[in-house]
Amino acid sequence: MNTVFNEQNNNLIVKINCDIDHHTVEDIRMRVEREFSRTAAKNIIFDFAGVEFMDSSGIGMILGRYKTAERRGGKVFAINIIPSLNKIFEMSGLKKIIGCFDSAEEVVNR
């Protein structure tokens, strides 16, 4: 599928390999929720290396996972954000509530 999961040091790494829009967001959301509930991870790291476009439904999906992780005492992080997505993160205020890093190793070692 378009989403690959990996668990590392209390982090669920979610590598998304498609655009995030109203056509794909529900499938991504369900798969992340299902995988997160199966793990002992506290944090969710979204890897956006394979994402070229995200609309407002993607912002909502990330905010929802932020609340899910928060209930477990965890946080949400974003890595590999391309410049056009970075603008969306800044304009929407996502960068104020989630950590943005260059790599998963940077998050894990923080």
N, C-alpha and C positions, 0 to 999 in steps of 0.2 A: 504494500500500500504506500501511501504518501507520508507516513509517519513511522520513524524508527525509534525504539526506546532502548535505553541503557541505564542501569542503576550503578551508581558509583559514590561511595562515601556519603550515604544519607541523601543523595541527590538523584532524582529521576531526570535523566537527560532526554529531551524530546526533540529529535531532529525532524523538522518539517521540510518536505521536499515538494511543495506545491504552493501556489498562491493561496492566500487566506482571504476568502470572501464569503458571501452569503451562500454560495454553492458548496463550499467545502468545510465551513466552520463547524457545523453540527457533527460531522463525522470525526473531525479532529477533537472536538470537545469530548465526545463520548469515549473515544479511544484513550485520551489522556486521563479522564476520570476513572475508567476501568483499570488502566495500568497503575495509576497512583494508588488506588484502593488495594491492589494486590501486593504492593511493596511496603517496606518499612521506611521508605524515604520521607524526609521532612520537607525538602525543598524540591522545586521544579525548575529546571534549566531549559529554556526554550532556545534551540539552536536554529537561527534564521538563515543559515548559509544557503539553503535551497529555496528561499522565498524572495520573489522579485516584487510582489505586490501584496498589500494588505488593506482592506477597507475597515469601516467602523465595526463590522461584526467581529473582526479579529481583535480589535481593542476590547470589546466586550468579553470575548473568550478568554483573553489574558487576565482581565480583571476578575472574572469568575474563578479562574484557577488560583489567583492570588488569594481570594477568600478561602478556597479549599485548603491551600497550603497553610494559611494563617491559623485555621482551626487545629492543625497538627503542630502548631508552634514553629512552622517553617516560613520560607520566603520564596518568591519567584525571581528568577534572574533571566536575562536575555543575553545571548552571545551572537557574534557574527552578523551584526545588523548593518545592512548596506545603507548608503547615504539617504536614499529615498525613504526607507523605513525609519531611519533615524529622525527625519523631519516629522513623521507621523507620531513617533514616540514623544518627541519634544512638544509638539502642538497639543497632543491629547493629555499631557501631564503624566503619562506612563513612567517617564524617566524619574519622576519625583517619588514614585512608590516602589519601583523595582530596580534592582541593580543591573547595570549594563556593562558587560565586559567583552574582551576580545576572544576569549577561549574558555572552555569548560575547566581547564587546568587552573586558570586564574581564579575562577569561582571556588573550586574545590580547595585550593591552597590559601584562600583569603583568611 
